[in-house]
Amino acid sequence: MRITSSMVFDRVVADIQGNQSRLMESQERASAQKKILRPSDDPAGTQYALDLDWSLKQVERYRQVAGAAQDRLDTVDALLGKMGDLLIRARQIAIQGAAPVPPQGHQVLAQEVAQLQAQLVDLANGELGGRYLFAGTDELTRPFAVVAGVLQFSGSANVPQREVAPGSQVPVGVDAHQTILDLYVTLEGLRQDLLNGDVASLSGQRLTELNQHEDDFLNLRTEAGALGNRMALAQDRLGALHLNLQKSFANTVDADLAQTVMDISRHEAAFQMSLQVSARVLQHTLLDFLR
């Protein structure tokens, strides 16, 4: 096959353009700090990166759900703790009322019990982010209200749950409505005993009921604490998974800076060499061939 000047010229230009293109791609990767600039660079890597990105978004969503659930359980535990403090004060009042008290002392104590009842209702209607914490699955419904002196519950006995992993539902509360209703009834009985000066009931039935309520609230707090620990473990697991996915995603799409710099140097040297070779090959003129 006869080699013509046109063929030599075309081949030299193609080599120059190829080396220049590879140099520009290396510079572009260094500038973007990405290994994959377009899907055609690595179709399999691009698909893997898309799968990792989807998994990262899913894990992040579960992390947000778990974080909100943890805040909710912490608030539930805090409210139960305040109810427990209220109950302790009620027991102190019962003991104080059973002992000799000054005139009008029972009425003063009865008024304090009425305030404890009001505080109990406020705590029972505690909310977080517009959702009532002791309303069960009817989270948007105010669960407790006093009607004709009787505390009534209009929520649900079912505890709401949150999905913190595919197919994994975790309760984010406890069913405390009956315990709260029973405590309110006991407080009302305590108030009436004080108004009536019924010392026997104060030191007997009421004190026994209050002790039982204390055990009930302790059990509820234990349950809430166990759920809180479970949620904390779920957050730790999701955090570790999120970190691993981020590393895998970075290894797939992010450029190795040291390797990219070496590629730039190598491609730049190749480009400069092709320019020098082309200058030598194409420097002949027609007169050179006529000599």
C-alpha positions in Angstrom: 0.0 0.0 0.0 1.3 3.4 -1.0 1.7 5.8 1.9 0.7 9.3 0.8 1.3 12.6 2.5 -2.4 13.0 3.1 -2.5 9.7 5.0 0.5 10.7 7.1 -1.1 14.1 7.8 -4.4 12.5 8.8 -2.7 10.0 11.1 -0.6 12.7 12.8 -3.7 14.9 13.4 -5.7 12.0 14.8 -2.9 11.2 17.2 -2.7 14.8 18.3 -6.5 15.0 18.8 -6.6 11.7 20.7 -3.8 12.7 23.1 -5.4 16.1 23.6 -8.8 14.5 24.3 -7.3 12.2 26.9 -5.5 15.2 28.5 -8.7 17.2 28.6 -10.7 14.3 30.2 -8.0 13.9 32.9 -8.1 17.6 33.6 -11.9 17.5 33.7 -11.9 14.6 36.2 -9.4 16.5 38.4 -11.5 19.6 38.3 -14.8 17.7 39.1 -13.0 15.3 41.4 -15.1 12.6 39.8 -14.1 9.3 38.3 -17.3 9.0 36.3 -18.2 12.2 34.4 -20.9 10.6 32.2 -22.6 7.2 32.1 -20.7 6.2 29.0 -17.4 6.4 31.0 -18.4 3.3 33.0 -22.0 1.9 32.5 -21.6 -0.7 35.2 -20.1 1.7 37.6 -22.9 4.2 36.9 -25.6 1.7 37.6 -23.8 0.7 40.8 -23.6 4.3 41.8 -27.3 4.9 41.2 -28.1 1.8 43.3 -25.9 3.2 46.1 -27.4 6.6 45.9 -30.9 5.1 46.2 -29.8 3.1 49.2 -28.3 6.1 50.8 -31.5 8.0 50.5 -33.5 5.1 52.0 -31.1 4.9 54.9 -31.2 8.6 55.5 -35.0 8.5 55.5 -35.0 5.7 58.1 -32.4 7.6 60.2 -34.7 10.6 60.2 -37.7 8.4 61.3 -35.6 6.8 64.0 -34.4 10.2 65.3 -37.9 11.5 65.5 -39.0 8.3 67.2 -36.2 8.6 69.7 -37.3 12.2 70.5 -40.8 11.0 70.9 -39.9 8.2 73.3 -37.7 10.5 75.3 -40.6 12.9 75.7 -42.9 10.1 76.7 -40.5 9.0 79.4 -40.1 12.6 80.7 -43.9 13.0 80.9 -44.3 9.7 82.7 -41.5 10.8 85.1 -43.5 14.0 85.9 -46.6 12.0 86.5 -44.6 9.8 88.9 -43.4 13.0 90.7 -47.0 14.1 90.9 -48.0 10.7 92.3 -45.3 10.9 95.0 -46.6 14.3 96.1 -50.2 12.8 96.3 -48.9 10.1 98.6 -47.2 12.6 100.8 -50.5 14.5 101.0 -52.4 11.3 101.9 -49.9 10.6 104.7 -50.1 14.2 105.9 -53.9 14.2 105.8 -54.0 11.0 107.9 -52.0 12.7 110.6 -53.4 15.5 112.9 -53.6 18.7 110.9 -54.5 22.3 111.9 -58.1 23.6 111.3 -58.9 24.0 107.6 -55.8 21.9 106.9 -57.7 19.2 105.0 -59.4 21.7 102.7 -56.0 23.2 101.8 -54.6 19.8 101.0 -57.8 19.0 99.0 -57.2 22.1 96.9 -53.6 21.0 96.2 -54.9 17.6 95.1 -57.3 19.4 92.7 -54.2 21.1 91.3 -52.5 17.8 90.9 -55.5 16.5 89.0 -55.3 19.5 86.6 -51.6 18.9 86.2 -52.2 15.2 85.4 -54.6 16.1 82.6 -52.1 18.6 81.1 -49.4 15.9 81.2 -51.7 13.3 79.8 -52.4 15.6 76.8 -48.7 16.2 76.2 -47.7 16.5 72.6 -44.7 16.7 70.3 -44.8 18.3 66.9 -48.6 18.6 67.0 -49.1 14.9 67.9 -50.5 13.8 71.2 -48.2 11.2 72.9 -50.8 9.3 74.9 -53.6 9.3 72.3 -52.5 6.0 70.7 -52.8 5.8 67.0 -55.3 8.8 67.1 -52.3 11.1 67.4 -54.1 14.2 66.2 -57.0 13.8 68.7 -56.7 15.4 72.1 -57.1 12.3 74.2 -58.1 13.4 77.7 -60.9 15.7 78.9 -62.7 16.2 82.2 -66.5 16.0 81.7 -68.8 16.5 84.7 -65.9 15.8 87.1 -64.9 12.6 85.3 -61.7 12.2 83.2 -62.6 10.6 79.8 -60.3 9.2 77.2 -61.1 9.6 73.5 -57.9 8.2 71.9 -56.9 4.7 70.9 -55.4 1.9 72.9 -53.2 0.9 70.0 -49.7 2.3 70.2 -48.4 4.0 67.0 -45.4 2.4 65.3 -42.7 3.7 63.0 -40.8 1.8 60.3 -37.0 2.1 61.0 -36.0 -0.6 58.5 -37.7 -2.5 55.7 -40.4 -4.6 57.4 -39.3 -3.5 60.9 -41.9 -1.7 62.8 -41.1 -0.3 66.3 -43.6 1.1 68.8 -43.0 4.7 69.7 -45.0 5.0 72.8 -46.8 3.0 75.6 -50.5 2.5 76.3 -50.9 4.5 79.5 -54.5 5.6 79.2 -56.0 3.2 81.7 -53.2 3.9 84.3 -53.8 7.7 83.9 -57.6 7.3 84.2 -57.2 5.1 87.3 -54.8 7.6 88.9 -57.3 10.5 88.3 -60.0 8.4 90.0 -57.7 7.8 93.0 -56.8 11.5 93.2 -60.5 12.4 93.2 -61.1 9.9 96.0 -58.1 11.4 97.8 -59.7 14.9 97.5 -63.0 13.7 98.8 -61.4 11.9 101.7 -59.6 15.1 102.6 -62.8 17.1 102.4 -64.7 14.6 104.5 -61.8 14.1 106.9 -61.8 10.4 106.4 -58.5 9.5 108.0 -59.1 5.8 107.8 -59.5 5.8 104.1 -56.5 8.2 103.7 -54.2 5.8 105.6 -55.7 2.7 104.1 -57.3 2.4 100.7 -56.0 5.6 99.2 -52.4 4.9 100.2 -52.6 1.4 98.9 -54.0 2.7 95.6 -51.2 5.3 95.3 -48.6 2.7 95.9 -50.1 0.5 93.2 -50.1 3.4 90.8 -46.4 4.0 91.5 -45.6 0.5 90.4 -47.8 0.9 87.3 -46.0 4.1 86.2 -42.6 2.4 87.0 -43.6 -0.4 84.6 -44.6 2.1 81.9 -41.3 3.9 82.2 -39.4 0.7 82.0 -41.3 -0.2 78.8 -40.6 3.2 77.4 -36.9 3.0 78.3 -36.6 -0.4 76.7 -38.1 1.0 73.5 -35.8 4.0 73.7 -32.8 1.6 73.9 -34.0 -0.3 70.9 -34.4 2.9 68.9 -30.9 4.0 69.9 -29.5 0.7 68.7 -31.4 1.1 65.4 -29.9 4.6 65.0 -26.4 3.3 65.6 -26.9 0.5 63.1 -28.3 2.9 60.5 -25.4 5.3 61.1 -22.9 2.6 60.5 -24.7 1.5 57.4 -24.9 5.0 56.1 -21.2 5.5 56.6 -20.4 2.3 54.7 -22.6 3.2 51.8 -21.0 6.7 51.7 -17.6 5.0 51.4 -18.7 2.7 48.7 -20.3 5.5 46.8 -17.1 7.6 47.1 -15.0 4.8 45.9 -17.2 4.3 42.9 -17.6 7.9 41.7 -14.9 10.0 43.3 -11.6 10.3 41.6 -8.3 9.3 43.2 -6.6 12.7 43.2 -3.0 11.3 43.2 -3.8 8.9 40.3 -5.6 11.7 38.4 -2.6 14.0 38.7 -0.4 11.2 37.4 -2.8 10.7 34.5 -2.6 14.4 33.7 1.2 14.4 33.7 1.3 11.2 31.5 -1.3 12.5 29.0 0.3 16.0 28.9 3.7 14.4 28.1 2.1 12.2 25.4 0.4 15.3 23.9 3.6 17.3 23.9 5.5 14.4 22.3 2.9 14.1 19.6 3.3 17.8 18.8 7.0 17.4 18.5 6.7 14.3 16.3 4.2 16.0 14.1 6.5 19.0 13.7 9.2 16.8 12.4 7.0 14.7 10.2 5.1 17.6 8.6 8.0 20.1 8.2 8.9 19.0 4.7 7.7 21.1 1.8 7.3 20.4 -1.9 10.9 21.7 -2.5 12.2 19.0 -0.2 10.8 16.4 -2.5 12.1 18.1 -5.7 15.8 18.0 -4.5 
